Amino acid sequence: MLKALRFLGWPLVVGVLLALLIIQRYPEWVGLPQRDGNEQQPPFAILSPQSPASYASAVSSAAPAVANLYTTKVVKKPAQPLFDDPLLQQYFGNSLPSQRRLESSLGSAVIMSQDGYLLTNNHVTTGADQIVVALKDGREVLARVIGNDSETDLAVLKIDLDDLPVMHLGRSDTIRIGDVALAIGNPFGVGQTVTMGIISATGRNQLGLNTYEDFIQTDAAINPGNSGGALIDANGNLIGINTAIFSRSGGSQGIGFAIPAKLAMEVMEEIIEHGQVIRGWLGLEVQPLTKELAESFGLEGRPGIVVAGIYRDGPAQRAGLQPGDLIVSLDGQPATDGRHAMNQVAQAQPGETIDIAVLRNGQALTLTAEIGLRPPPTAVQPQTPAQPE
């Protein structure tokens, strides 16, 4: 019996395995339902179409439209450290001996049109006496500043060259946290460099960098010289203008910030058309309704923002707003965040009217204000000191 089992065992095992294989591959042969070709495969068979082996195509499409900037400016320094003394400067003024020195800095810019308009950061071009634009194809040309917007840290340059490569515009408002992001620029002046990361966060604000903040955060390495360069998606489309980093050492630590392409394009179009960015303005400064303030005003549980300061002869003062008023809504939109309210007003056109619902000493009021033109930064001062609106 044992000899028979030993003799027949292997053929039986092989036969069973072969039958199982046939049932798996051709179930209809044994009368079982045929397998649907669309049914889900085992996890190890899934291949993600969103993970290409290379981003070379995206880079080759976008890189030619990213230029290196070399800016220079002449600065005056006292001939001797002694001449830095404030008392000497008070008595002798500009007659003290001084030396002129040439300072240079690095940056990047993005070519946005065949007409030669470039986007970069305002802090890259501020105070520059000369701006040299170096293209990837080896051409170099002097650029002129068309205009700038210090409140978003953007500047528009113009160059006169033919056959310019142009950046393809992406949808910065549809990006998702976790999407692949590539940063292109000229870090430390080593030449055009590409780094890769992901979108770490969107809508970053209250960083103290700009007046209007809506940053894309990325861990793609951004270093000095990358400012004004391009942040692109995996298809080579522009989604942001690289602007700043958070760093304790001066180098990249995986926290970089870019201005969304949608905002950058709106600023560029305004500067080209009007020479400046046209923004609505109410002439007030606000602060959040904290728990302590709510208790002191007897407004526990009420949403809103508190008017902390009024600009003299501004639209808010003419409308009758007063420091201490609680703004409940602006034009029907709940006012729960000062920065959001400021952006809402800024997007309105000067001359438009807006209804402001407020609470004053427990009494509900509706005031109507005519939107004014936002003046340049530091052009006017509020009557009551407060944090920016």
KAFENNOR-V5983 format. One record per residue. N is the residue number from 0. SS is DSSP state (@ for helix, = for strand, . for the rest). PHI is phi in whole degrees, -180 to 180 (NA if undefined). D_FIRST is the distance of its C-alpha to the first C-alpha in Angstrom with 1 decimal. Layout:
BEGIN
[[N:SS:PHI:D_FIRST] [N:SS:PHI:D_FIRST]]
END
This chain:
BEGIN
[[0:.:NA:0.0] [1:@:-62:3.8] [2:@:-64:5.4] [3:@:-66:5.1] [4:@:-65:6.3] [5:@:-62:8.7] [6:@:-73:9.8] [7:@:-95:10.6] [8:@:-62:11.7] [9:@:-63:15.1] [10:@:-60:16.1] [11:@:-64:15.5] [12:@:-61:17.6] [13:@:-63:20.2] [14:@:-65:20.5] [15:@:-63:21.1] [16:@:-63:23.7] [17:@:-65:25.3] [18:@:-64:25.6] [19:@:-62:27.2] [20:@:-64:29.6] [21:@:-64:30.6] [22:@:-61:31.3] [23:@:-68:33.3] [24:@:-87:35.4] [25:.:-130:35.6] [26:@:-64:35.1] [27:@:-67:37.2] [28:@:-65:34.5] [29:@:-111:32.4] [30:.:85:35.4] [31:.:-88:36.1] [32:.:-62:39.7] [33:.:-72:40.9] [34:.:-71:41.6] [35:.:-79:45.3] [36:.:-68:46.4] [37:.:-95:48.8] [38:.:-70:46.4] [39:.:-65:46.5] [40:.:-85:44.5] [41:.:-58:42.7] [42:@:-54:45.3] [43:@:-71:44.4] [44:@:-96:45.4] [45:.:-80:48.9] [46:.:-117:51.7] [47:.:-83:55.2] [48:.:-74:57.9] [49:.:-92:60.5] [50:.:-125:59.4] [51:.:-68:60.6] [52:.:-76:59.9] [53:.:-150:63.7] [54:.:-109:67.0] [55:@:-62:68.9] [56:@:-65:70.0] [57:@:-64:71.5] [58:@:-67:73.3] [59:@:-64:74.6] [60:@:-76:76.0] [61:@:-95:77.7] [62:@:-58:78.7] [63:@:-60:81.6] [64:@:-91:83.3] [65:=:-107:83.3] [66:=:-110:86.3] [67:=:-91:87.3] [68:=:-112:90.5] [69:=:-127:92.9] [70:=:-110:95.8] [71:=:-134:98.9] [72:=:-150:101.8] [73:=:-96:104.9] [74:=:-119:105.3] [75:=:-102:108.3] [76:=:-129:108.0] [77:=:-58:110.9] [78:.:-66:112.0] [79:.:-132:111.9] [80:@:-57:109.8] [81:@:-61:113.1] [82:@:-73:113.9] [83:@:-78:111.0] [84:.:-61:113.3] [85:@:-58:114.0] [86:@:-65:117.6] [87:@:-63:118.3] [88:@:-65:116.7] [89:@:-67:118.8] [90:@:-84:122.0] [91:@:-104:121.3] [92:@:58:118.9] [93:@:-85:117.7] [94:@:-83:120.2] [95:.:-68:118.0] [96:.:-60:116.7] [97:=:-144:113.2] [98:=:-118:110.6] [99:=:-100:108.7] [100:=:-132:105.1] [101:=:-93:102.5] [102:=:-109:99.3] [103:=:-125:96.2] [104:=:-145:93.0] [105:=:-118:89.9] [106:=:-171:88.2] [107:=:-139:86.5] [108:=:-152:87.3] [109:=:-119:85.7] [110:=:-79:87.3] [111:.:-107:87.4] [112:.:-154:89.5] [113:.:-66:90.8] [114:.:-73:94.3] [115:.:97:93.4] [116:=:-86:92.9] [117:=:-123:90.7] [118:=:-104:89.3] [119:=:-151:89.2] [120:.:-90:89.9] [121:@:-63:93.5] [122:@:-70:93.1] [123:@:-76:92.3] [124:@:-103:95.6] [125:.:-59:98.0] [126:.:77:101.0] [127:.:-74:100.0] [128:.:-87:102.9] [129:=:-148:100.6] [130:=:-126:97.2] [131:=:-104:95.4] [132:=:-104:92.4] [133:=:-111:90.0] [134:.:-84:87.6] [135:.:-65:84.3] [136:.:-82:85.6] [137:.:100:88.2] [138:.:-75:91.3] [139:=:-129:93.5] [140:=:-156:96.2] [141:=:-80:98.4] [142:=:-112:97.6] [143:=:-119:100.0] [144:=:-85:99.2] [145:=:-80:99.6] [146:=:177:99.1] [147:=:-144:97.0] [148:=:-139:95.8] [149:.:-67:95.6] [150:.:-79:94.2] [151:.:-118:90.9] [152:.:60:91.3] [153:=:-124:91.4] [154:=:-140:93.7] [155:=:-115:94.2] [156:=:-111:95.2] [157:=:-135:96.5] [158:.:-126:96.2] [159:.:-115:97.7] [160:.:-142:95.2] [161:.:-96:93.8] [162:.:53:90.2] [163:.:-82:88.9] [164:.:-73:85.2] [165:.:-122:84.7] [166:.:-73:82.2] [167:.:-83:80.1] [168:=:-87:80.5] [169:.:-102:77.5] [170:.:-102:77.2] [171:.:-68:77.6] [172:.:-85:77.6] [173:.:-115:74.0] [174:.:-68:72.3] [175:.:-123:69.6] [176:.:-62:68.7] [177:.:106:65.9] [178:.:-64:67.1] [179:=:-69:67.3] [180:=:-134:70.9] [181:=:-122:72.4] [182:=:-105:75.7] [183:=:-121:77.9] [184:=:-173:81.0] [185:.:-125:82.8] [186:@:-67:81.8] [187:@:57:84.1] [188:@:74:85.5] [189:.:-79:82.6] [190:.:115:82.4] [191:.:-59:80.5] [192:=:-136:77.2] [193:=:-117:74.4] [194:=:-126:72.4] [195:=:-123:69.6] [196:=:-162:68.7] [197:=:-130:68.3] [198:=:-76:70.7] [199:=:-87:70.8] [200:=:-167:73.1] [201:=:-131:75.8] [202:=:68:79.2] [203:=:-68:80.0] [204:.:-147:83.5] [205:.:56:85.8] [206:.:-94:85.2] [207:.:78:88.9] [208:.:-92:88.7] [209:.:-132:90.4] [210:.:-69:92.4] [211:.:-108:89.9] [212:.:-122:86.4] [213:.:-152:83.2] [214:=:-75:81.1] [215:=:-90:77.7] [216:=:-100:75.8] [217:=:-141:73.4] [218:.:-101:71.7] [219:.:-63:72.3] [220:.:-61:74.4] [221:.:-122:78.1] [222:.:-129:80.6] [223:.:-53:84.4] [224:.:106:85.2] [225:.:-78:82.6] [226:.:-56:85.2] [227:.:90:86.1] [228:.:-81:82.9] [229:=:-100:80.3] [230:=:-109:77.3] [231:=:-118:75.1] [232:.:-90:71.9] [233:.:-69:68.8] [234:.:-103:70.5] [235:.:88:73.7] [236:.:-97:75.9] [237:=:-71:78.5] [238:=:-121:77.8] [239:=:-168:80.1] [240:=:-109:82.8] [241:=:-61:81.7] [242:=:-130:84.3] [243:=:-152:83.5] [244:=:-132:81.0] [245:.:-101:80.5] [246:.:-154:80.4] [247:.:-95:81.5] [248:.:-111:81.5] [249:.:98:83.0] [250:.:-106:79.8] [251:.:-68:77.0] [252:.:-125:74.9] [253:.:86:73.0] [254:.:-129:75.6] [255:=:-119:77.7] [256:=:-129:79.7] [257:=:-131:80.7] [258:=:-80:83.2] [259:=:-57:81.5] [260:@:-60:82.4] [261:@:-62:83.7] [262:@:-66:86.2] [263:@:-62:87.1] [264:@:-68:87.9] [265:@:-61:90.0] [266:@:-66:92.0] [267:@:-61:92.4] [268:@:-64:93.7] [269:@:-65:96.2] [270:@:-66:97.5] [271:@:-65:97.9] [272:@:-80:99.6] [273:@:-115:101.8] [274:.:83:101.8] [275:.:-158:100.2] [276:.:-91:97.7] [277:.:-86:99.3] [278:.:-129:98.0] [279:=:-74:99.2] [280:=:-153:100.7] [281:.:-106:101.9] [282:.:77:103.4] [283:=:-144:101.7] [284:=:-125:99.3] [285:=:-128:96.8] [286:=:-143:94.4] [287:=:-64:91.4] [288:.:-85:92.0] [289:.:-73:90.4] [290:@:-61:89.8] [291:@:-66:92.9] [292:@:-65:95.1] [293:@:-61:93.8] [294:@:-67:94.7] [295:@:-68:98.2] [296:@:-90:98.9] [297:.:69:97.4] [298:.:-122:94.9] [299:.:-58:91.6] [300:.:83:88.8] [301:.:-97:90.9] [302:.:-77:89.5] [303:.:153:92.0] [304:=:-127:93.6] [305:=:-96:96.8] [306:=:-74:99.8] [307:=:-102:100.6] [308:=:-158:103.3] [309:=:-125:105.5] [310:=:-80:107.0] [311:.:-61:110.7] [312:.:62:111.8] [313:.:-87:108.2] [314:@:-58:106.7] [315:@:-66:105.3] [316:@:-66:108.7] [317:@:-66:110.4] [318:@:-79:107.9] [319:.:102:108.8] [320:.:-68:105.7] [321:.:-133:106.3] [322:.:-57:104.5] [323:.:100:102.4] [324:.:-64:101.6] [325:=:-102:97.9] [326:=:-80:96.7] [327:=:-93:94.3] [328:=:-154:93.8] [329:=:-123:95.0] [330:.:54:95.6] [331:.:87:93.2] [332:=:-95:90.4] [333:=:-56:89.5] [334:.:-101:90.8] [335:.:-110:88.2] [336:.:-141:88.0] [337:@:-62:91.1] [338:@:-69:89.4] [339:@:-64:88.1] [340:@:-64:91.6] [341:@:-63:93.2] [342:@:-65:91.0] [343:@:-62:91.8] [344:@:-69:95.5] [345:@:-63:95.2] [346:.:-79:93.6] [347:.:-78:96.6] [348:.:-88:99.5] [349:.:-54:102.9] [350:.:103:105.2] [351:.:-71:102.5] [352:=:-108:102.9] [353:=:-140:100.3] [354:=:-89:100.2] [355:=:-120:99.5] [356:=:-91:98.6] [357:=:-131:99.6] [358:=:-115:100.1] [359:=:-130:103.4] [360:.:55:104.2] [361:.:83:101.8] [362:=:-101:103.4] [363:=:-82:101.5] [364:=:-132:103.4] [365:=:-124:102.7] [366:=:-110:104.4] [367:=:-116:104.7] [368:=:-120:104.7] [369:=:-95:105.4] [370:.:-62:102.9] [371:=:-103:104.7] [372:=:-88:103.8] [373:.:-63:102.0] [374:.:-76:104.3] [375:.:-59:103.1] [376:.:-55:101.5] [377:.:65:104.1] [378:.:-75:106.8] [379:.:-134:107.5] [380:.:-122:107.1] [381:=:-74:106.2] [382:.:-71:108.6] [383:.:-119:106.1] [384:.:-63:103.7] [385:.:-166:100.1] [386:.:-75:96.7] [387:.:-56:96.3] [388:.:-61:95.6]]
END
